[in-house]
Structures are given as structure tokens and as C-alpha cells.
Amino acid sequence: MSAEFDRLVAEIFDQPAVIQRLLDGQAAAVREIASVLARRESAAVVLVARGSSDNAAVYGRYLFEVCNRRLTSLAAPSGLTLYGRGPRLGSTTVIGISQSGRGEDVVAYLSEARRQGAPTVAIVNDTASPLAKVADHVLACDAGPELSIPATKTVTAQMTLLAMLSSALDQPAMDELQGLPAAVLSALERRNAAAQLARALGSGGVGAVIGRGFAFPPALEIALKLKETSYTHAEPFSAADFLHGPIALVEAGYSALLIDVGGRSSQSAFEVAHAIAARGGTPALLRAGQLLPAEGGAFASLAVEAPIAEPFAPIPALVLGQLLAIEVAVMLGLDPARPRYLHKVTSTR
């Protein structure tokens, strides 16, 4: 494999240290922003992002709506940049999420929100970037340089900061997140198991990546990583949406990856796995967190048991998905660090 592949693996394995750095170094900044949100009593939280950062934003939406009961929206930045008709944002809090901080439409959206008087937050790895400069508050991902084209440690850093912010809104100590670095380290120890699951899925790849509730955001990002690194179709679905139509895709040779992060997500993962198997497809489970025994059948699986509550288990689950993605690529004879047509920074307007 290439030097770029070695670098990608090193960045994946850097994640426990990155998360620990955030828990140790960004807690005060997170509490300050949480206090701003509490004082403003904003009507809604608006998250604006692109690419992998947009998948992190979906995770933030679940956190803020389920854990904090705050109405949360994912922005459509094209409404502003293409049509000049963005929404009224003065009564909201707007959070821009970006690795590079250079996406022009995300920067424009946050700048417009600030112009309208909304408190603005940038979650960004480059604190000297344009996005950081237009925000009232900056949360640094502190992931160090991420040179590989597939984003890995910056995404889990973004998710960790969103989890910290959600936790600080209700209990500033953020004690329930202290086990995250160990959980991610345990996930990284499952690389050989990830290679075994890649072989079990076979050269046909993964047709769908499916999750419900807190399992849906990592499903989105794992599907993207499979697309980027091995050109696998890997269409992401909410489990509820999959049962409402796309299940018609299932036939012999159709493989699907079911994401289970414990809690309420588990029952949905089991239900869809059985539905796929009953129609001749091949389901596999990717599981992280406080896990129940798999119900009614032995499916191929990649799992890490960790004392992490369901809202935070998507982070180690995503790390398992990153490992699976690179092992699928290697199995197919591809270099996951050198995806065709892609560049590290993609700017859209």
C-alpha cells in the first residue's frame, strides 16, 4: 500500500487522543457557549455544513432534539447562496460545522446569520479559517493536520464537540463522556474483525447502510466512507424509510449493514436484519455501546461493547465503520487513501 494509506490509518488511530484532548481542553469553551444558548433561549438551533460535516450535523440534530428538547434544523445553504432567499435567523442559534472552514456557502450562511443578530458558533479544525473569523464563538476540533482525503478524526472530533455541547446544556460536568476515548480505543482494536466482516460481505459490497434514531447519523457517514474508499454503492437509509419502499431492492446477493448503538436503536436493527434475511438478502450488524444479545439469529457482525449511553455510542460505531471501509477497499485491491476524482477541500457556493 501507499504512504498515503499509512497516513490514513495513522489518522484513524489518532482518534482516542483527539477525543481526550477535546474533553480536557475544550470543556470551558463548550460551557461558555452552552450558557449563551441558555440565556438567549433561541427558538431553534440551525446547523449548517457540507459533506462529512453534514453527517456530523445530523448527529447534532438528534442530540439537541432528543437530549435537550430543542427544535433543530439542518440549513439549506443553497437557499441563500443560489437564490438569495435564506430564512430569518435572528431568533435562532446557528452552528457552522466544517473541517477546513473554507466552504464558501457555509461561511456565507454563518455570516448572514450573524448579520441578522443570531449568535453563531463555528466548529472547525482550522481556527484561522474564514468560517472561524465570521463566528461569534469557535470550538476547535484540535485534531491536528488531517491530510488524507477521507475525513476521519475531524468528523469524530466534530461529533465529540456536539456531544459535549449537548451534555453541557443540561449538566455542565459532562461526566458521561469520559469513557469515550477508551470506547474508541476498543473499537480500533477490532481491525482484524473488520477485515473478517469485509470478506464476509464479499466482492458485491454493501447495498445499504441502515440505522434508526441515534444509529442513523453514523449510517450516513459510514455509507459515505464506503463510497469514497471502495466505490461501493452503500446507500444510507433510516430503518423506517427502508421498510417503506427500498426493501423491495432486497434479493439474493443483496447485502446490507445494520447499525446498532444500543438502547432504542437495537430493536430496529434486529427487525430490519430479519426482514432482509427473510427476503434472501445478507444482513450484517455493526454494533457499539451497551449492547443486547442479537435476537433470533446469528448474523455476521462487527461489535464493541462499551459503557457508553446510546446518544454517544455513534462515535465508536463510526470508528468501526471507518475500519470496515478501509478493509473493504483493501479486499477489493483498492487504495482507500487515494479515491478517484476527490480532493481534500471541496468548496461549493
QUISUL-V192384 format. One record per residue. N is the residue number from 1. RES is the residue in one small letter. D_LAST is the distance of its C-alpha to the last C-alpha in Angstrom with 2 decimals. Layout:
N_RES_D_LAST / N_RES_D_LAST
//
This chain:
1_m_35.42 / 2_s_33.16 / 3_a_32.70 / 4_e_29.11 / 5_f_30.67 / 6_d_32.95 / 7_r_30.12 / 8_l_28.23 / 9_v_31.50 / 10_a_32.10 / 11_e_28.76 / 12_i_29.63 / 13_f_33.07 / 14_d_31.82 / 15_q_30.60 / 16_p_33.88 / 17_a_33.97 / 18_v_30.37 / 19_i_31.10 / 20_q_34.41 / 21_r_32.80 / 22_l_30.50 / 23_l_33.47 / 24_d_35.52 / 25_g_33.10 / 26_q_30.50 / 27_a_32.89 / 28_a_33.50 / 29_a_29.83 / 30_v_29.30 / 31_r_32.39 / 32_e_31.25 / 33_i_28.00 / 34_a_30.07 / 35_s_32.41 / 36_v_29.67 / 37_l_28.58 / 38_a_32.26 / 39_r_33.00 / 40_r_30.12 / 41_e_30.89 / 42_s_27.37 / 43_a_27.30 / 44_a_24.62 / 45_v_22.42 / 46_v_18.70 / 47_l_16.96 / 48_v_13.21 / 49_a_12.15 / 50_r_10.99 / 51_g_13.53 / 52_s_16.92 / 53_s_16.00 / 54_d_15.38 / 55_n_18.93 / 56_a_20.20 / 57_a_18.81 / 58_v_20.87 / 59_y_23.78 / 60_g_23.30 / 61_r_23.44 / 62_y_26.77 / 63_l_28.09 / 64_f_27.47 / 65_e_28.63 / 66_v_31.60 / 67_c_32.82 / 68_n_31.98 / 69_r_31.97 / 70_r_28.90 / 71_l_26.74 / 72_t_23.35 / 73_s_20.14 / 74_l_17.02 / 75_a_14.06 / 76_a_11.82 / 77_p_8.61 / 78_s_7.54 / 79_g_10.72 / 80_l_9.61 / 81_t_6.19 / 82_l_7.62 / 83_y_11.19 / 84_g_11.78 / 85_r_14.25 / 86_g_13.76 / 87_p_17.16 / 88_r_19.83 / 89_l_19.58 / 90_g_22.54 / 91_s_24.91 / 92_t_22.78 / 93_t_22.03 / 94_v_18.40 / 95_i_17.95 / 96_g_14.83 / 97_i_15.53 / 98_s_14.26 / 99_q_16.42 / 100_s_14.92 / 101_g_13.31 / 102_r_10.61 / 103_g_7.53 / 104_e_5.30 / 105_d_4.67 / 106_v_8.31 / 107_v_9.45 / 108_a_8.54 / 109_y_10.32 / 110_l_13.17 / 111_s_13.60 / 112_e_14.03 / 113_a_16.39 / 114_r_18.38 / 115_r_18.66 / 116_q_20.16 / 117_g_22.62 / 118_a_21.60 / 119_p_22.59 / 120_t_19.67 / 121_v_19.98 / 122_a_17.99 / 123_i_19.26 / 124_v_18.35 / 125_n_20.29 / 126_d_19.47 / 127_t_20.88 / 128_a_20.09 / 129_s_16.31 / 130_p_13.90 / 131_l_13.71 / 132_a_17.49 / 133_k_17.90 / 134_v_16.36 / 135_a_18.38 / 136_d_21.99 / 137_h_23.06 / 138_v_22.13 / 139_l_23.50 / 140_a_23.65 / 141_c_23.65 / 142_d_26.22 / 143_a_25.93 / 144_g_26.45 / 145_p_24.64 / 146_e_23.15 / 147_l_23.08 / 148_s_23.30 / 149_i_20.36 / 150_p_21.28 / 151_a_20.62 / 152_t_23.95 / 153_k_25.30 / 154_t_22.07 / 155_v_21.68 / 156_t_25.30 / 157_a_24.96 / 158_q_22.19 / 159_m_24.45 / 160_t_27.43 / 161_l_25.95 / 162_l_25.08 / 163_a_28.65 / 164_m_30.09 / 165_l_28.41 / 166_s_29.62 / 167_s_33.05 / 168_a_33.28 / 169_l_32.69 / 170_d_36.02 / 171_q_38.00 / 172_p_37.00 / 173_a_39.07 / 174_m_36.60 / 175_d_39.64 / 176_e_38.55 / 177_l_35.80 / 178_q_38.26 / 179_g_38.98 / 180_l_35.44 / 181_p_35.91 / 182_a_39.15 / 183_a_37.66 / 184_v_34.86 / 185_l_37.54 / 186_s_39.60 / 187_a_36.73 / 188_l_36.39 / 189_e_40.11 / 190_r_39.53 / 191_r_38.06 / 192_n_41.17 / 193_a_40.97 / 194_a_37.35 / 195_a_38.63 / 196_q_41.40 / 197_l_39.07 / 198_a_36.91 / 199_r_40.14 / 200_a_41.20 / 201_l_38.04 / 202_g_38.86 / 203_s_37.05 / 204_g_35.78 / 205_g_33.22 / 206_v_31.82 / 207_g_30.98 / 208_a_29.69 / 209_v_29.03 / 210_i_30.26 / 211_g_30.61 / 212_r_31.27 / 213_g_30.79 / 214_f_30.06 / 215_a_30.29 / 216_f_27.21 / 217_p_24.50 / 218_p_26.14 / 219_a_26.54 / 220_l_22.78 / 221_e_22.33 / 222_i_25.51 / 223_a_24.48 / 224_l_21.24 / 225_k_23.43 / 226_l_25.88 / 227_k_23.31 / 228_e_21.92 / 229_t_25.38 / 230_s_27.73 / 231_y_25.78 / 232_t_27.61 / 233_h_26.53 / 234_a_26.89 / 235_e_25.40 / 236_p_25.07 / 237_f_26.96 / 238_s_28.36 / 239_a_32.10 / 240_a_32.62 / 241_d_30.16 / 242_f_31.70 / 243_l_35.11 / 244_h_33.96 / 245_g_33.37 / 246_p_31.98 / 247_i_35.36 / 248_a_36.52 / 249_l_34.86 / 250_v_37.48 / 251_e_40.27 / 252_a_42.23 / 253_g_40.03 / 254_y_37.05 / 255_s_36.09 / 256_a_34.13 / 257_l_33.41 / 258_l_34.22 / 259_i_32.92 / 260_d_35.49 / 261_v_35.02 / 262_g_38.35 / 263_g_39.23 / 264_r_38.15 / 265_s_35.87 / 266_s_38.93 / 267_q_40.65 / 268_s_37.62 / 269_a_37.23 / 270_f_40.93 / 271_e_40.91 / 272_v_38.15 / 273_a_39.69 / 274_h_42.99 / 275_a_41.48 / 276_i_39.87 / 277_a_43.13 / 278_a_45.18 / 279_r_43.30 / 280_g_43.83 / 281_g_40.55 / 282_t_40.27 / 283_p_38.79 / 284_a_38.25 / 285_l_37.66 / 286_l_35.51 / 287_r_36.93 / 288_a_36.65 / 289_g_38.24 / 290_q_41.43 / 291_l_42.30 / 292_l_44.88 / 293_p_46.90 / 294_a_45.27 / 295_e_46.89 / 296_g_49.06 / 297_g_48.12 / 298_a_47.32 / 299_f_43.81 / 300_a_42.31 / 301_s_40.42 / 302_l_38.70 / 303_a_39.48 / 304_v_39.82 / 305_e_41.95 / 306_a_40.97 / 307_p_41.90 / 308_i_38.34 / 309_a_37.78 / 310_e_35.60 / 311_p_32.62 / 312_f_32.35 / 313_a_33.53 / 314_p_30.06 / 315_i_29.57 / 316_p_32.56 / 317_a_31.89 / 318_l_28.50 / 319_v_30.33 / 320_l_32.78 / 321_g_29.97 / 322_q_28.57 / 323_l_32.10 / 324_l_32.55 / 325_a_29.38 / 326_i_30.56 / 327_e_34.07 / 328_v_33.07 / 329_a_31.35 / 330_v_34.46 / 331_m_36.71 / 332_l_34.94 / 333_g_35.30 / 334_l_31.62 / 335_d_30.16 / 336_p_27.63 / 337_a_26.31 / 338_r_25.28 / 339_p_23.09 / 340_r_22.37 / 341_y_19.01 / 342_l_17.37 / 343_h_16.41 / 344_k_16.65 / 345_v_13.15 / 346_t_10.19 / 347_s_6.80 / 348_t_3.77 / 349_r_0.00
//
